[in-house]
Amino acid sequence: MIVQTHSPKTTAIATAANQLPQVGHMRNPGMALDLDWAASVQANTSAIERRCATLGGRRSVKKDYQAAWLLKAISLIDLTTLSGDDTKGRVQRLCAKARQPVRPDMLAALGMQGLTVGAVCVYHDMVETAVRALEGTTIPVAAVSTGFPAGLSPYHLRIAEIGESVKAGAREIDIVISRRHVLTQNWQALYDEMREMRAACGDAHVKAILATGELGTLRNVARASLICMMAGADFIKTSTGKEGVNATLPVSLTMIRCIRDYQDRTGIKVGYKPAGGISKAKDALLYLALMKDELGLPWLQPDLFRFGASSLLGDIERQLEHHLTGHYSAANRHAMG
């Protein structure tokens, strides 16, 4: 058992982890399609890769600071289960973990009682189950939609699926774009598709999944990011988690700089969600450092940054226990449910 403390040390950790409380901001209304802007976007792949390769050595946090950043990372997780064998019981257990992501005695020792994850992400069939399991909390349910993961079902059914998930209680919709529009440079079609999907979401926030591992080049990633933001995406997201290549730092840097350019041009903040393959605490720290460097502290809040992950939370919990006790526990002691 970890003894609860209220030392200056734990107070400092809690203060750092809660830096800049979440504040509401205007949703992205989108803008008219600007093909000249999209055509001007380039991506220097070698420079982007060099920048990302140096990140781990230049941005390292240790001890109390590392604990604070890891606690922050927990608050940014979209805790996800997207398996064909999902059951109501599994989703209910996942939601219980979302409510209490770290053992209560550990959170008490760190001065972080009441910490929860950013959202729970499930297939449409499990939205109602998740909504019921999260009653009494502010944790939103996100639903993957529009023929996830390939986005190749009939278009009218993809639009209808969004409406059904919103009706079931989903407050966030993760839609998948048609990759062929990017690969054929049909930006008008991508813009029109994204615009209609955003409209179908109503008051629910929409995250546009680009499936960057299937877009071929970083330039395509950058242009697709920009077009989706022009069409009103509230978040842009790297991957479904089902592609051969999912979230990477070079892809993230490319998308983040498009977010920065969009804000510079429009004044609107758009969120970012890396998803797929982020399973270690040290990886989360790199993404947090990249966001802080490129976009600043306002983006280290759940309304503008999320990790799409499942196993990441377990590794963070292990690292926090090591911080408190000096010992690593077995991974199976930190299961999702």
N, C-alpha and C positions, 0 to 999 in steps of 0.2 A: 504493500500500500504506500502511495506517495502522500506525504503529509501536506495539508494545506498551509500555505504561508502567505503573508502579506508584506513581504520585504520590499525595500526600495528597488531591488533587482527585478522582482516579478512585476512590480508596478511599471517599471521602465519598459519591460517587454510588452505589456499590455498596451501602453501608450503608443509605442512604435507600431504595433500591429494594427491599432485603430486609427492611425494617422489619416487625417482628412476624411471625416465621416462622409458617407454616401449622400450626395445631394442629387435632386432631380434635374434633368436637363431636357431641353427641347428634343423631341423625336425628330428623326431625319425626314423631312417632307419630300426630299428629292428635288430635282431640277430638270429643266429641259435637256434633252440629249445634246451633248456638245461633242460632235465627232472630231472636230479639229483638236480639241483638248486630248481626247482619247488617242488620236493618231500621233500626237507629239510625245506620248509617254514611252520612255525607253528604260531598259534595265541593264546596268553594267554588271554582268554575272560575276566576273573575276573580282571586281571591287567589293561586291556584296559578300561573296564568300570569304574574302580576306577580313572584312569587318567582323563577320560572325566568328571566324576562327580565333580572333583575339579576345572575344568577350569573356570567356572563362578565366583568363589570366588577369584581366583588368578589373573585373567586377566580382570580387569574392567577399562574402560575408561570413563571419565566424561567431560562435558562442551565442550570447544573448541576441545579437543582431540577426543571426541565422534563425533562431527560434522565432523571433518576431516576424521575419519574412515568411517562414513556413506557416505560421498561424494566418497570416494574410492570404497565403496561397489557398488554404482550406476554404476561406470565405469566397473564393473565386472559382471554385470547382462546380461544373455542371456534372453531378454524380450520375453516371450513365449506365444503363443496361439495354443493349440492343442485340439480343440473341434470339435465335429462332425458338429456343426452348424456354423463353421467359414465362414465368407463371405469376399469378397474383401474389402468391406467398413470397416469391423472390423480390417482386417490386415493393411489397410491404416491408420486407426486411431492409431493402435499400433506403426506403423513406425513413425508417427508424434510424439508420446510420446517418442520413442527411440531417435529422433533428439533433443527433448526438454523435458528431463525427469523431470525437476523441473521448476517451474515458473521463468521467466527471472529476475524478481525483487529480488527473493530470491537468485538466483545464483549471481547476481550482488553484493548483500549485503555480500555474502560469498567469493567474489573474485574468482568465479569459472565459468565465462562465457565460453561457448563452451563445457561444459560437456555433454557427451553422454553415452549411455549404451554400453556394450561390443559387442552385436550382437542381431539380431532378429531371433527367432527360430519358424519355421512353418512346416506344412505338405508340401509335394511335390507340390500339386495343387496350393499352394499359394506362391511358390518361385518367379515366375515371377512378381506377384503383389508386393511383398515385395522389390524385386530388383529395380523395377521402382520407388517405393515410397521412396527409400533411395538413389536415384541418387544424386550425388554431395556431398555425405558424404563418410567417410571411414568405416562406420558401415557394417560389413559383414552379409550376410544372412546364417543361418544354417538351414539345412533341416533334419528332422528325416526320417530315411530310413530303408530299409531291413525288410519290413513287420511290422513296428512299430505298437503297442507296444509288441506283442507276438513273432514276428520273426518266424512265422510258415508258411508263404507263401512259394510256391515252390522256391527252392534255386536260380535257374537261373533268376527268376523274381526279387528276392532280389538284385542280382548283377546288373541287368538291371536298377532297380530303382535308384541305386546310380548314374549310368551314366546319366540318364535323369535329375536328380536334379543338377548335375554338369553342364550339358548342359544348363539348365535353368538359371544358374547364381549363384548357391549356392557355397559359398567359404568354407563352413564347412559342414561336413556330420556326423550326430549322428546316428551311426548304433547300432542295438541290437544284442547281441550274442545269440546263441542257448544255453539256460540254461541247456538242457539235457546233453550237453558235460561236463559241470561242475559237475552236479549231478552224472554222471556215471564215472567221473574222466578220460574222454577221452581227454587228453590234446593235443594229436596230432591233433585230429579233430578240436578242438577249435583254435589251432595255424594256421592250414591250412585255416580255414574259415576266421579268422581275416586277415591273410596275403592276401588272394584274395580280400577281401573287401577293404583293404587299397590300393591295386593296382588299383582297380576300381575307387577310389577317385581321382587318378591323383594328380594334384597340390592342390586339396582341402584338408584341414586338417580333420582328422578323429577322432571322439570321440567315444570310445567304451562304450556302456551302458551295465553294468553288471546285472542290475535288482537284486541288492543285497538282496532285501527282499524275493527273491525266491531261494536263493542259499543255505539256510540251516544253514551254520556255518560261522564264521569269517575266519576260515582256508580256506574254499572254496573261500571266497571273496579274500583273500590274494593270493591264487594260481591263480585264474582267472585273477586278476590284473596283476600279473607277466607275465602270458602267453600272454595276450593281448599286453603288452609292448614289449615283445620279438618279437611279430609279426608285430610291427610297429605302434601301436596306438599312436597318438599325444597327446591325452587326455584319461584318464579313468574317467567314469561318473557313479554315483551310480545307477540311477533309470530312468525309463521312466516317473515317476510321476503317473503311472496308477496302481502300485502294492499296496497291502494292507499296506506295510511298505516301506517307501522311504528313503531319506537321514537321517542318524543319526550320532551323533558324534563318537560312537564306530566304525561304519563302515568306517567313514571318516578317523579316526586315523589309522585304519588297512591299508587302501588304500594309505594314505599319506606316511606311513613308507615303503611301497613297492616301491613307487616312489623314495624315498630317497635311498633305497638299489639299485634300478636300476641305478640311477645316479652314485652312488659310484662304481658300477661294470663297467658301460659303458661310463660314462661322459656325458650322454645325459639327458637333462631335459624333463620330460613329465608333461603335465598339468593335473589339477584335476577339476572336475565339480560335486558338490553335487546338486541334483535336486529332487524336490518333497517335499512339507511340510515345506519349508523355507519361511515363510510369514511375519515374524516380524523382525524389525530392530535389536532387542536384539539378535535374533538367528544369524543374519548375523555377528554381532560383535564377537560371539563365534567362528564361523568358521574362521573369519579373524585372531583371536588370535591363533587358533590352527595351521593355516598355517604358521603364523609368527614364532611360537615356534618351529615347526617341520622342516620347510623347509627354513625359512628366508624370508627377504624382496623381493628377486627376484621373488618369487612366488605370490606376491601381485600385479600382473600386468595382464592385459587381455589376454596376450599370454600364460599364464600358470595357470590362475585360473578364473573360471566363476561360477556364481550362475544360475542354471536353475530355473526361477521363473516368476511369473506374478504379484501376489498381493504384493510381497515384496517391490516393488518400491513405492507403495502408502503409506505404513507405514513409510518408510524412509523419504518420503517427509513431512509427518505429524511431525515426530520427528525434522526435520530441521526447520520447521516453529515454533515449540515450542522453539527451541534453540534461534531463532531470536526474538520472540515476548513474550515468556513466557506463551503462550496459545496454547491449542490443537484445531485444526479445525476438523470438521466432516470428516469422511473418504470419504464421497461421493464428497468432494471437490477435491479429488486427484484420480479421476478415470483414468483408462487406456485409455479411448477414449470416 
